[in-house]
Amino acid sequence: MIILVFNCGSSSLKYQVLDMKGGDDCALLAKGIVERIGLETGEITHKPSGKEKFETSRPVADHTEGIKAVLDLLTDPRYGVLESLDRIDAVGHRVAHGGEMFPESRLIDSGVEAGIEKLCDLAPLHNPANLLGIRAVRKLLPEVPQVAVFDTSFHQTIPDFAYMYAIPYEYYEKYGARRYGFHGTSHKFVARKACEILGRDISETKIITCHLGNGGSVTAVMGGRSVDTSMGFTPTEGVIMGTRCGNVDPGLLTYLAEKENLDVDGMNRLINKKSGFLGVSGVSSDCRDITAAEENGNYRAGLSLKMFAHSVRKYIGAYSAVMGGVDLIVFTGGIGENDAPLRESICANLGYLGVDFDCGTNAGVRGSDAVITRPGSRVAVMVVATNEELVIAQDTMSIVLGNK
């Protein structure tokens, strides 16, 4: 079954084409990205498996034009991987926010599309872009079924005492003000994959998954289900991120709003665009740049890295308490998979949990699946490369075949 997966942002779209055999058995046929959509010059990068990479710069007016460019490349005589567009059996879309409306992935019809649009208030930067992708595919491939896979769905098993905020209850009833959590497809994938690698039954394993990248979140997975997660009503809550502040005293925000004369938009920019690694280091939002600056003696760069490790470590401790222990800690995402020194820093004081960390093994792991604790460690720590696109494709295949 050939499935095309889209992850649409406001000015970009990432894609993969997968030949799904069943379960984890699949072949990646092509992947790529269209960037700077709607700007003067767009960028298109297409990587077909077994063929040369294609790159070009040209205007891409909107998402429909961007997806049309992708479809043309997929059937191109030189760079293509499909004989015709008729080979595409289904399209799966990453959708950021499903709220309480969508606790699982759904075949997209007019009702689901209307629901995604209604939830744009909860994810104004992401859901509108996801809708653009859905509507563009419907225009270009009107007969192909589409499936929405929601970042929030995996976290719908969190109990109410963990997802509610201690604010007037009426705001939950009126606006859905509660913790939703994000990165759900990644947390779901790496928890399952780690247990498969170790030969453990996920239903009997207490897992803490750490998806650490430019955005980051930590999740407690118990019995294969999310029971708590660090991101909240928006992706701003939780650990320190590239440009997001993570946890901060709300009273500080009202204080700064008054002192700096910040309106809602100004405060939104402060906590989402100017904070995190960028705000503390003053160097960059990228961990690689900050590490280089620290090595050159930049104190604030080093401080931001210590703050980050501290924030992740606190969640590991908290979620160990939530689950009454932990059997497995998993690192994934751009930082989690590739930054060995930060993994070591996070795990440095976890001996009390039963973590016997192997610094030597950890130092050699970059972007691959590996156990980074010594044999006999009571708590295993792993690096697992995430594959959110595979989860989207698996859900898409299951739903489309089930619907047939």
C-alpha positions as a Python dict, from the first residue, in 0.01 Angstrom:
ca = {
    (1, 'M'): (0, 0, 0),
    (2, 'I'): (156, 332, -109),
    (3, 'I'): (98, 607, 145),
    (4, 'L'): (200, 971, 108),
    (5, 'V'): (257, 1144, 442),
    (6, 'F'): (242, 1523, 479),
    (7, 'N'): (349, 1745, 769),
    (8, 'C'): (243, 2096, 672),
    (9, 'G'): (363, 2412, 845),
    (10, 'S'): (261, 2769, 779),
    (11, 'S'): (528, 2818, 510),
    (12, 'S'): (662, 2467, 459),
    (13, 'L'): (561, 2109, 398),
    (14, 'K'): (756, 1792, 467),
    (15, 'Y'): (664, 1466, 299),
    (16, 'Q'): (748, 1098, 276),
    (17, 'V'): (627, 825, 44),
    (18, 'L'): (617, 482, 205),
    (19, 'D'): (538, 143, 58),
    (20, 'M'): (362, -20, 352),
    (21, 'K'): (374, -399, 371),
    (22, 'G'): (223, -422, 718),
    (23, 'G'): (327, -323, 1070),
    (24, 'D'): (684, -192, 1072),
    (25, 'D'): (758, -359, 739),
    (26, 'C'): (781, -76, 491),
    (27, 'A'): (1008, 81, 232),
    (28, 'L'): (1082, 452, 213),
    (29, 'L'): (1048, 550, -153),
    (30, 'A'): (1112, 923, -122),
    (31, 'K'): (1113, 1214, 118),
    (32, 'G'): (1160, 1587, 95),
    (33, 'I'): (1057, 1935, 194),
    (34, 'V'): (912, 2244, 32),
    (35, 'E'): (1015, 2560, 219),
    (36, 'R'): (947, 2935, 202),
    (37, 'I'): (597, 2886, 63),
    (38, 'G'): (437, 3220, -20),
    (39, 'L'): (767, 3407, -13),
    (40, 'E'): (956, 3553, -307),
    (41, 'T'): (1162, 3239, -362),
    (42, 'G'): (1072, 2891, -244),
    (43, 'E'): (1307, 2597, -187),
    (44, 'I'): (1228, 2240, -292),
    (45, 'T'): (1438, 1941, -186),
    (46, 'H'): (1339, 1592, -308),
    (47, 'K'): (1530, 1277, -207),
    (48, 'P'): (1417, 965, -395),
    (49, 'S'): (1559, 638, -262),
    (50, 'G'): (1823, 500, -493),
    (51, 'K'): (1831, 808, -716),
    (52, 'E'): (2006, 1143, -713),
    (53, 'K'): (1870, 1424, -498),
    (54, 'F'): (1678, 1706, -665),
    (55, 'E'): (1699, 2065, -539),
    (56, 'T'): (1563, 2385, -687),
    (57, 'S'): (1470, 2742, -592),
    (58, 'R'): (1157, 2895, -740),
    (59, 'P'): (845, 3076, -624),
    (60, 'V'): (585, 2853, -455),
    (61, 'A'): (270, 3061, -416),
    (62, 'D'): (73, 2840, -176),
    (63, 'H'): (39, 2488, -37),
    (64, 'T'): (-159, 2368, -340),
    (65, 'E'): (128, 2469, -567),
    (66, 'G'): (379, 2312, -328),
    (67, 'I'): (194, 1980, -317),
    (68, 'K'): (151, 1991, -697),
    (69, 'A'): (530, 2026, -722),
    (70, 'V'): (575, 1724, -495),
    (71, 'L'): (332, 1513, -700),
    (72, 'D'): (509, 1611, -1022),
    (73, 'L'): (843, 1503, -874),
    (74, 'L'): (703, 1172, -754),
    (75, 'T'): (614, 1079, -1113),
    (76, 'D'): (906, 1253, -1284),
    (77, 'P'): (1094, 1023, -1530),
    (78, 'R'): (1430, 1108, -1373),
    (79, 'Y'): (1354, 1175, -1006),
    (80, 'G'): (1022, 996, -960),
    (81, 'V'): (939, 681, -765),
    (82, 'L'): (585, 614, -894),
    (83, 'E'): (464, 524, -1242),
    (84, 'S'): (156, 740, -1192),
    (85, 'L'): (-37, 916, -917),
    (86, 'D'): (-287, 628, -931),
    (87, 'R'): (-33, 431, -725),
    (88, 'I'): (-105, 652, -420),
    (89, 'D'): (-354, 459, -208),
    (90, 'A'): (-394, 710, 76),
    (91, 'V'): (-256, 1032, 223),
    (92, 'G'): (-184, 1074, 594),
    (93, 'H'): (-155, 1417, 756),
    (94, 'R'): (7, 1520, 1081),
    (95, 'V'): (-244, 1746, 1255),
    (96, 'A'): (-116, 1929, 1562),
    (97, 'H'): (-428, 1960, 1776),
    (98, 'G'): (-721, 1724, 1809),
    (99, 'G'): (-840, 1855, 2145),
    (100, 'E'): (-1088, 1626, 2320),
    (101, 'M'): (-1275, 1593, 1992),
    (102, 'F'): (-1029, 1348, 1836),
    (103, 'P'): (-885, 1092, 2080),
    (104, 'E'): (-761, 884, 1787),
    (105, 'S'): (-671, 918, 1420),
    (106, 'R'): (-964, 969, 1183),
    (107, 'L'): (-1058, 929, 817),
    (108, 'I'): (-1106, 1286, 695),
    (109, 'D'): (-1457, 1382, 589),
    (110, 'S'): (-1642, 1713, 606),
    (111, 'G'): (-1715, 1665, 977),
    (112, 'V'): (-1354, 1592, 1068),
    (113, 'E'): (-1235, 1885, 859),
    (114, 'A'): (-1483, 2115, 1037),
    (115, 'G'): (-1359, 1984, 1372),
    (116, 'I'): (-996, 2055, 1284),
    (117, 'E'): (-1097, 2406, 1181),
    (118, 'K'): (-1284, 2460, 1506),
    (119, 'L'): (-969, 2364, 1696),
    (120, 'C'): (-764, 2632, 1518),
    (121, 'D'): (-821, 2851, 1825),
    (122, 'L'): (-616, 2603, 2029),
    (123, 'A'): (-334, 2575, 1772),
    (124, 'P'): (-341, 2893, 1562),
    (125, 'L'): (8, 2837, 1418),
    (126, 'H'): (-37, 2471, 1324),
    (127, 'N'): (-395, 2358, 1256),
    (128, 'P'): (-459, 2619, 983),
    (129, 'A'): (-146, 2500, 801),
    (130, 'N'): (-254, 2137, 841),
    (131, 'L'): (-591, 2228, 686),
    (132, 'L'): (-417, 2390, 391),
    (133, 'G'): (-246, 2059, 319),
    (134, 'I'): (-569, 1860, 352),
    (135, 'R'): (-756, 2092, 117),
    (136, 'A'): (-471, 2101, -135),
    (137, 'V'): (-464, 1720, -153),
    (138, 'R'): (-842, 1705, -191),
    (139, 'K'): (-816, 1946, -487),
    (140, 'L'): (-530, 1758, -655),
    (141, 'L'): (-619, 1399, -562),
    (142, 'P'): (-996, 1410, -505),
    (143, 'E'): (-1047, 1033, -507),
    (144, 'V'): (-767, 946, -263),
    (145, 'P'): (-871, 892, 102),
    (146, 'Q'): (-703, 1111, 362),
    (147, 'V'): (-641, 1044, 730),
    (148, 'A'): (-566, 1291, 1011),
    (149, 'V'): (-320, 1175, 1277),
    (150, 'F'): (-323, 1407, 1577),
    (151, 'D'): (-22, 1501, 1793),
    (152, 'T'): (-250, 1515, 2094),
    (153, 'S'): (-431, 1180, 2059),
    (154, 'F'): (-176, 966, 2244),
    (155, 'H'): (-216, 1187, 2550),
    (156, 'Q'): (-595, 1152, 2572),
    (157, 'T'): (-543, 869, 2823),
    (158, 'I'): (-404, 1114, 3082),
    (159, 'P'): (-640, 1123, 3385),
    (160, 'D'): (-830, 1441, 3463),
    (161, 'F'): (-640, 1512, 3786),
    (162, 'A'): (-323, 1530, 3575),
    (163, 'Y'): (-456, 1728, 3280),
    (164, 'M'): (-660, 1989, 3465),
    (165, 'Y'): (-519, 2328, 3567),
    (166, 'A'): (-606, 2480, 3905),
    (167, 'I'): (-789, 2775, 3752),
    (168, 'P'): (-1166, 2837, 3763),
    (169, 'Y'): (-1334, 2523, 3626),
    (170, 'E'): (-1557, 2731, 3401),
    (171, 'Y'): (-1260, 2801, 3173),
    (172, 'Y'): (-1228, 2430, 3104),
    (173, 'E'): (-1598, 2413, 3026),
    (174, 'K'): (-1599, 2727, 2809),
    (175, 'Y'): (-1262, 2708, 2634),
    (176, 'G'): (-1124, 2359, 2689),
    (177, 'A'): (-844, 2502, 2906),
    (178, 'R'): (-651, 2190, 3009),
    (179, 'R'): (-325, 2004, 2937),
    (180, 'Y'): (-329, 1833, 2597),
    (181, 'G'): (34, 1743, 2532),
    (182, 'F'): (211, 1713, 2197),
    (183, 'H'): (470, 1497, 2014),
    (184, 'G'): (226, 1211, 2071),
    (185, 'T'): (323, 1012, 1762),
    (186, 'S'): (690, 1026, 1860),
    (187, 'H'): (632, 925, 2224),
    (188, 'K'): (408, 640, 2110),
    (189, 'F'): (659, 514, 1854),
    (190, 'V'): (975, 520, 2067),
    (191, 'A'): (807, 366, 2372),
    (192, 'R'): (688, 74, 2162),
    (193, 'K'): (1014, 41, 1965),
    (194, 'A'): (1229, 46, 2280),
    (195, 'C'): (1026, -236, 2433),
    (196, 'E'): (1053, -438, 2110),
    (197, 'I'): (1433, -397, 2109),
    (198, 'L'): (1460, -505, 2473),
    (199, 'G'): (1204, -784, 2438),
    (200, 'R'): (983, -633, 2707),
    (201, 'D'): (605, -630, 2731),
    (202, 'I'): (503, -265, 2703),
    (203, 'S'): (188, -332, 2906),
    (204, 'E'): (409, -418, 3204),
    (205, 'T'): (679, -152, 3159),
    (206, 'K'): (704, 193, 3317),
    (207, 'I'): (864, 422, 3059),
    (208, 'I'): (973, 786, 3049),
    (209, 'T'): (1016, 912, 2693),
    (210, 'C'): (1216, 1231, 2631),
    (211, 'H'): (1154, 1388, 2289),
    (212, 'L'): (1420, 1659, 2285),
    (213, 'G'): (1471, 1889, 1988),
    (214, 'N'): (1401, 2252, 1911),
    (215, 'G'): (1073, 2171, 2081),
    (216, 'G'): (1087, 1921, 2366),
    (217, 'S'): (857, 1719, 2586),
    (218, 'V'): (877, 1439, 2841),
    (219, 'T'): (602, 1179, 2884),
    (220, 'A'): (521, 914, 3143),
    (221, 'V'): (406, 596, 2965),
    (222, 'M'): (254, 328, 3187),
    (223, 'G'): (105, 12, 3044),
    (224, 'G'): (160, 153, 2696),
    (225, 'R'): (-56, 458, 2772),
    (226, 'S'): (38, 820, 2835),
    (227, 'V'): (-41, 911, 3195),
    (228, 'D'): (128, 1255, 3211),
    (229, 'T'): (325, 1482, 2982),
    (230, 'S'): (520, 1805, 3013),
    (231, 'M'): (365, 2014, 2735),
    (232, 'G'): (29, 2159, 2822),
    (233, 'F'): (-253, 2362, 2669),
    (234, 'T'): (10, 2478, 2419),
    (235, 'P'): (359, 2348, 2334),
    (236, 'T'): (512, 2628, 2547),
    (237, 'E'): (487, 2448, 2883),
    (238, 'G'): (745, 2205, 3014),
    (239, 'V'): (1119, 2180, 2956),
    (240, 'I'): (1333, 2459, 2815),
    (241, 'M'): (1326, 2462, 2433),
    (242, 'G'): (1494, 2640, 2143),
    (243, 'T'): (1291, 2961, 2170),
    (244, 'R'): (1015, 2862, 2417),
    (245, 'C'): (1051, 2936, 2785),
    (246, 'G'): (903, 2616, 2927),
    (247, 'N'): (780, 2636, 3286),
    (248, 'V'): (780, 2985, 3430),
    (249, 'D'): (597, 3158, 3717),
    (250, 'P'): (279, 3312, 3566),
    (251, 'G'): (322, 3598, 3809),
    (252, 'L'): (654, 3682, 3643),
    (253, 'L'): (475, 3714, 3309),
    (254, 'T'): (219, 3961, 3443),
    (255, 'Y'): (504, 4154, 3609),
    (256, 'L'): (700, 4173, 3283),
    (257, 'A'): (388, 4264, 3086),
    (258, 'E'): (340, 4563, 3313),
    (259, 'K'): (706, 4668, 3326),
    (260, 'E'): (770, 4624, 2951),
    (261, 'N'): (424, 4739, 2842),
    (262, 'L'): (364, 4414, 2656),
    (263, 'D'): (28, 4336, 2499),
    (264, 'V'): (-91, 3979, 2428),
    (265, 'D'): (104, 3959, 2101),
    (266, 'G'): (416, 4093, 2269),
    (267, 'M'): (394, 3840, 2550),
    (268, 'N'): (331, 3561, 2301),
    (269, 'R'): (649, 3655, 2113),
    (270, 'L'): (842, 3671, 2440),
    (271, 'I'): (752, 3322, 2562),
    (272, 'N'): (748, 3146, 2223),
    (273, 'K'): (1007, 3323, 2006),
    (274, 'K'): (1257, 3503, 2232),
    (275, 'S'): (1307, 3265, 2525),
    (276, 'G'): (1456, 2921, 2583),
    (277, 'F'): (1809, 2857, 2459),
    (278, 'L'): (1801, 3175, 2254),
    (279, 'G'): (1687, 3398, 2538),
    (280, 'V'): (1931, 3266, 2799),
    (281, 'S'): (2238, 3219, 2579),
    (282, 'G'): (2192, 3519, 2353),
    (283, 'V'): (2368, 3306, 2091),
    (284, 'S'): (2120, 3082, 1911),
    (285, 'S'): (1822, 2852, 1948),
    (286, 'D'): (2032, 2565, 1809),
    (287, 'C'): (2205, 2339, 2061),
    (288, 'R'): (2503, 2289, 1829),
    (289, 'D'): (2575, 2662, 1815),
    (290, 'I'): (2536, 2691, 2191),
    (291, 'T'): (2771, 2399, 2257),
    (292, 'A'): (3033, 2561, 2034),
    (293, 'A'): (2992, 2891, 2220),
    (294, 'E'): (3028, 2715, 2557),
    (295, 'E'): (3350, 2551, 2439),
    (296, 'N'): (3478, 2901, 2359),
    (297, 'G'): (3407, 3016, 2713),
    (298, 'N'): (3061, 3171, 2676),
    (299, 'Y'): (2913, 3153, 3027),
    (300, 'R'): (2551, 3212, 2923),
    (301, 'A'): (2573, 2938, 2662),
    (302, 'G'): (2691, 2695, 2929),
    (303, 'L'): (2422, 2817, 3167),
    (304, 'S'): (2145, 2749, 2914),
    (305, 'L'): (2269, 2391, 2864),
    (306, 'K'): (2279, 2330, 3240),
    (307, 'M'): (1928, 2473, 3277),
    (308, 'F'): (1803, 2246, 3000),
    (309, 'A'): (1952, 1930, 3152),
    (310, 'H'): (1815, 2030, 3493),
    (311, 'S'): (1463, 2081, 3355),
    (312, 'V'): (1457, 1739, 3184),
    (313, 'R'): (1603, 1569, 3492),
    (314, 'K'): (1328, 1718, 3709),
    (315, 'Y'): (1059, 1568, 3488),
    (316, 'I'): (1227, 1228, 3497),
    (317, 'G'): (1218, 1241, 3877),
    (318, 'A'): (859, 1364, 3883),
    (319, 'Y'): (732, 1099, 3644),
    (320, 'S'): (915, 826, 3836),
    (321, 'A'): (707, 937, 4134),
    (322, 'V'): (386, 952, 3927),
    (323, 'M'): (429, 591, 3809),
    (324, 'G'): (573, 453, 4133),
    (325, 'G'): (906, 381, 3965),
    (326, 'V'): (1056, 357, 3619),
    (327, 'D'): (1195, 66, 3415),
    (328, 'L'): (1306, 244, 3099),
    (329, 'I'): (1410, 597, 2997),
    (330, 'V'): (1419, 675, 2623),
    (331, 'F'): (1585, 969, 2446),
    (332, 'T'): (1474, 1075, 2099),
    (333, 'G'): (1446, 1385, 1878),
    (334, 'G'): (1729, 1590, 1732),
    (335, 'I'): (1901, 1658, 2066),
    (336, 'G'): (1800, 1332, 2231),
    (337, 'E'): (1937, 1120, 1947),
    (338, 'N'): (2254, 1315, 1871),
    (339, 'D'): (2383, 1508, 2173),
    (340, 'A'): (2576, 1260, 2387),
    (341, 'P'): (2711, 1520, 2637),
    (342, 'L'): (2361, 1646, 2715),
    (343, 'R'): (2230, 1290, 2761),
    (344, 'E'): (2515, 1228, 3005),
    (345, 'S'): (2442, 1553, 3187),
    (346, 'I'): (2073, 1465, 3222),
    (347, 'C'): (2150, 1116, 3354),
    (348, 'A'): (2439, 1219, 3579),
    (349, 'N'): (2243, 1208, 3906),
    (350, 'L'): (1997, 927, 3831),
    (351, 'G'): (2185, 654, 4015),
    (352, 'Y'): (1927, 669, 4294),
    (353, 'L'): (1666, 543, 4046),
    (354, 'G'): (1883, 248, 3948),
    (355, 'V'): (2046, 398, 3638),
    (356, 'D'): (2399, 262, 3580),
    (357, 'F'): (2493, 495, 3297),
    (358, 'D'): (2763, 387, 3048),
    (359, 'C'): (2945, 707, 2951),
    (360, 'G'): (3170, 530, 2701),
    (361, 'T'): (2886, 366, 2507),
    (362, 'N'): (2681, 686, 2520),
    (363, 'A'): (2965, 889, 2368),
    (364, 'G'): (2958, 674, 2054),
    (365, 'V'): (2583, 686, 1992),
    (366, 'R'): (2448, 932, 1739),
    (367, 'G'): (2116, 892, 1559),
    (368, 'S'): (2088, 517, 1610),
    (369, 'D'): (1903, 281, 1843),
    (370, 'A'): (2119, 179, 2139),
    (371, 'V'): (2119, 95, 2509),
    (372, 'I'): (2341, 341, 2696),
    (373, 'T'): (2338, 180, 3040),
    (374, 'R'): (2564, -101, 3158),
    (375, 'P'): (2440, -462, 3160),
    (376, 'G'): (2253, -526, 3482),
    (377, 'S'): (2136, -165, 3524),
    (378, 'R'): (1804, -179, 3707),
    (379, 'V'): (1670, 101, 3483),
    (380, 'A'): (1763, 84, 3116),
    (381, 'V'): (1836, 407, 2929),
    (382, 'M'): (1810, 400, 2551),
    (383, 'V'): (1844, 616, 2245),
    (384, 'V'): (1575, 540, 1986),
    (385, 'A'): (1549, 723, 1654),
    (386, 'T'): (1193, 846, 1618),
    (387, 'N'): (985, 788, 1306),
    (388, 'E'): (666, 990, 1330),
    (389, 'E'): (598, 948, 959),
    (390, 'L'): (585, 570, 1001),
    (391, 'V'): (326, 605, 1280),
    (392, 'I'): (117, 831, 1056),
    (393, 'A'): (145, 582, 769),
    (394, 'Q'): (53, 288, 995),
    (395, 'D'): (-256, 465, 1127),
    (396, 'T'): (-350, 573, 776),
    (397, 'M'): (-323, 219, 639),
    (398, 'S'): (-519, 72, 930),
    (399, 'I'): (-801, 324, 901),
    (400, 'V'): (-830, 312, 521),
    (401, 'L'): (-826, -68, 509),
    (402, 'G'): (-1070, -86, 800),
    (403, 'N'): (-1301, 159, 628),
    (404, 'K'): (-1297, -51, 311),
}
